Amino acid sequence: MTRYHPLLWSPAAHGLEVVAKGCPQIIDLNLKFCSKVTNVGLQTVAQGCPQITSLNLSNCSQVTDIGLEAVADGCAQIANLNLEDCDKVSAAGKARLRAAPLVAKSETERKGQFE
């Protein structure tokens, strides 16, 4: 499995732990509108799925800078990151992500979704 979408399974922290352990080769993770996704879940994904290149966190209301830092540290190949309507992500958190080598060139930044 290289793609995961929340309609296939509930992505609460335990669900993301199962995905991280069972699908370490996943490259495309779409968590759009998953209000139960937390920083702990993102940390688990970042540690278990280092090959992710595309991550959609649009409208994930519990995600903060802490979760994004884990993604930046654990998913070195990430090139597409959607943070649209992630209200708990600060400007400083987004600035740290821009400093990461691949994230700085991400498609989401070009679309203005980093702003």
Sequence and secondary structure as in RCSB ss.txt:
>XXXX:A:sequence
MTRYHPLLWSPAAHGLEVVAKGCPQIIDLNLKFCSKVTNVGLQTVAQGCPQITSLNLSNCSQVTDIGLEAVADGC
AQIANLNLEDCDKVSAAGKARLRAAPLVAKSETERKGQFE
>XXXX:A:secstr
  EE GGGS  SHHHHHHHHHH TT  EEE TT TT  HHHHHHHHHH TT  EEE TT TT  HHHHHHHHHH 
TT  EEE TT TT  HHHHHHHHHSTTGGG HHHHTTTT 
